[in-house]
Amino acid sequence: MDIFLFQFFNLDIMRQALPLILDGAKMTLLLCLAVIPLGLVGGLMVATGSISTSRTSRILTKGYVDFFRAVPPLVLLLVIYSGLPFAGIRLSPFMAVCLAFFLNASSFYGEIFRAGVESVGKGQWEAARSTGLTWMQTYQTVVLPQASRNVLPDLVSNTVEVIKLTSIASVVSFTELLYAADMARSVTYNTSPIVLAAILYLAVLWPVVRLVSRLEHRLGH
Amino acid sequence: MTGLDRFRDAFLKPELIERYLPDILSGIAVTLQIAVAVVVTGLALGLALAVVRSYGYRLVNAPVIVFVDVFRALPPLVVILIVYFGLPNLGVNIPSFAVLWLVLSLVLAAFAEEIFWSGLISVRKGQWDAARSTGLSHWQALTSVVLPQAIRICVPPLTNRTIAVTKNTALGTVIGVGEIMNQGTSAMSLSGNATPLMMAAIAYVAIFVPVVALGSWIERRFAWKKA
């Protein structure tokens, strides 16, 4: 038991690693502030493309969504970060992560928004258009607000996945929370810094995970 | 040399494809084995936990709920690193593929428990009461009346979640599991060429595009039909 506490909950080591880990947490926060809006905006574009009246646009968005939902995010990130330089395109870790997350998150958010838009009844469209609103005005002010509310649990739950996924940025040496913790681990030969990082993830995400369960049960999903 | 040739030599060089094909194929075998093992143990453990929870003993349920929440909230890579670097320090040495299998199974079990549990509580209480009043035990009511009704609702979300967790097998590359990505990146650094990386990426696409398509088909097939 003592060995266990020493290896996983070593308060001395945690205290020493704390400043480094907090710096990492700041970078994770920054990363989230970049990739979540990117994914949401991309998702809206994807959803709009997938309900378009143009057949080409529908086929293209479906191909995009099916492809990027299938590729594991780490594979996508490594292809962008280590593969693109061979084509003369060298991205910083931050830009590589942003691009990979944009491609990945926009296809997941896109599917969620599409389901939301499809859940809004045809009558809403017809009523709004008959009052003289254009297609775009109807879409933005009548359909999207209802659509987003209908799929709120899925949007929140996907956002949790995106936040958790930022941990793979450590693989391309972006100094976020997990990277900082792993650096502290390799210096101290002790697992406590990563446990500390886990505690930070839990502190933020546990309440959200609870909230998602609540929302899902309430809406009878 | 034209631009297209240069592009081919950087990303899909025929000699390198031939040289590294066996490595990538062995990576595919490892990925598939771990994925299947994770699906079997993860779903079985998730179902078992949901069944245990249905008995409603508070002392047993509290740890189950904590386990489920923690593994849904933590990034899998964090857990993988804790187990991979932590266990040897305790004197427990398990190979890296076993670490990947164990952690992903626990993650899938947590999500699966939550889904099975939602399915169980979505079956109306009258079904339980009716089944128990005919003299069935809790176990009999559960397995022959409630679960068969619950499973159907669980299929679409379970499929999606199972696919999401099996895609995480790529994380094994971080701890040196010889799966597709690991074979691809080590061959890339050996050859100084992106061809093996592209082969690995293509292998993932070839495996997961059909799986995701199958997932969407199952989702439509089992969709909750609104009356």
Boltz contact constraints between the chains, C-beta under 6 A:
constraints:
  - contact:
      token1: [A, 3]
      token2: [B, 90]
      max_distance: 6.0
  - contact:
      token1: [A, 7]
      token2: [B, 86]
      max_distance: 6.0
  - contact:
      token1: [A, 7]
      token2: [B, 89]
      max_distance: 6.0
  - contact:
      token1: [A, 8]
      token2: [B, 86]
      max_distance: 6.0
  - contact:
      token1: [A, 69]
      token2: [B, 212]
      max_distance: 6.0
  - contact:
      token1: [A, 70]
      token2: [B, 208]
      max_distance: 6.0
  - contact:
      token1: [A, 70]
      token2: [B, 209]
      max_distance: 6.0
  - contact:
      token1: [A, 70]
      token2: [B, 212]
      max_distance: 6.0
  - contact:
      token1: [A, 71]
      token2: [B, 204]
      max_distance: 6.0
  - contact:
      token1: [A, 72]
      token2: [B, 167]
      max_distance: 6.0
  - contact:
      token1: [A, 72]
      token2: [B, 170]
      max_distance: 6.0
  - contact:
      token1: [A, 72]
      token2: [B, 204]
      max_distance: 6.0
  - contact:
      token1: [A, 74]
      token2: [B, 170]
      max_distance: 6.0
  - contact:
      token1: [A, 75]
      token2: [B, 170]
      max_distance: 6.0
  - contact:
      token1: [A, 75]
      token2: [B, 181]
      max_distance: 6.0
  - contact:
      token1: [A, 75]
      token2: [B, 201]
      max_distance: 6.0
  - contact:
      token1: [A, 75]
      token2: [B, 204]
      max_distance: 6.0
  - contact:
      token1: [A, 79]
      token2: [B, 201]
      max_distance: 6.0
  - contact:
      token1: [A, 83]
      token2: [B, 194]
      max_distance: 6.0
  - contact:
      token1: [A, 83]
      token2: [B, 197]
      max_distance: 6.0
  - contact:
      token1: [A, 86]
      token2: [B, 10]
      max_distance: 6.0
  - contact:
      token1: [A, 86]
      token2: [B, 194]
      max_distance: 6.0
  - contact:
      token1: [A, 164]
      token2: [B, 75]
      max_distance: 6.0
  - contact:
      token1: [A, 167]
      token2: [B, 75]
      max_distance: 6.0
  - contact:
      token1: [A, 167]
      token2: [B, 77]
      max_distance: 6.0
  - contact:
      token1: [A, 167]
      token2: [B, 78]
      max_distance: 6.0
  - contact:
      token1: [A, 171]
      token2: [B, 174]
      max_distance: 6.0
  - contact:
      token1: [A, 178]
      token2: [B, 78]
      max_distance: 6.0
  - contact:
      token1: [A, 191]
      token2: [B, 82]
      max_distance: 6.0
  - contact:
      token1: [A, 191]
      token2: [B, 85]
      max_distance: 6.0
  - contact:
      token1: [A, 191]
      token2: [B, 86]
      max_distance: 6.0
  - contact:
      token1: [A, 194]
      token2: [B, 81]
      max_distance: 6.0
  - contact:
      token1: [A, 194]
      token2: [B, 82]
      max_distance: 6.0
  - contact:
      token1: [A, 198]
      token2: [B, 74]
      max_distance: 6.0
  - contact:
      token1: [A, 198]
      token2: [B, 78]
      max_distance: 6.0
  - contact:
      token1: [A, 201]
      token2: [B, 74]
      max_distance: 6.0
  - contact:
      token1: [A, 202]
      token2: [B, 73]
      max_distance: 6.0
  - contact:
      token1: [A, 205]
      token2: [B, 73]
      max_distance: 6.0
  - contact:
      token1: [A, 206]
      token2: [B, 69]
      max_distance: 6.0
  - contact:
      token1: [A, 206]
      token2: [B, 73]
      max_distance: 6.0
  - contact:
      token1: [A, 209]
      token2: [B, 69]
      max_distance: 6.0
  - contact:
      token1: [A, 209]
      token2: [B, 72]
      max_distance: 6.0
  - contact:
      token1: [A, 209]
      token2: [B, 73]
      max_distance: 6.0
